[in-house]
């Protein structure tokens, strides 16, 4: 099956639509993504109320987006592993654990960043 490749503006619009579908699907189907998304949104809103420098504000915004990006990648990896097989396999477990570890590192980094900026 050959798929005709889009070019130019059509390709950009096609890519944006696919990306948005990924975000909405993750929000509808993944509890962890919803939690991270809501948590990140709350942090982002709180950051606007703080009396901090622009640089500090940018760092807090980036932390919020980083959490969302890594959770999307974590979900993508888990989905691909599950697509291959639901059978428990050491390599599947390793891939899922490492993707989860990336999210844990991002959460700890975000918490530390907030603590350093606030205190």
Secondary structure, DSSP 8 states (H G I E B T S, - for coil): -------HHHHHHHHHHHHHHHHHHHHHH-HHHHHHHHHHHHHHHHHTTS---HHHHHHHHHHHHHHHHHHHHHHHHHHHHHHH-SS--HHHHHHHHHHHHHHHHHHHHHHHHHHHHH-
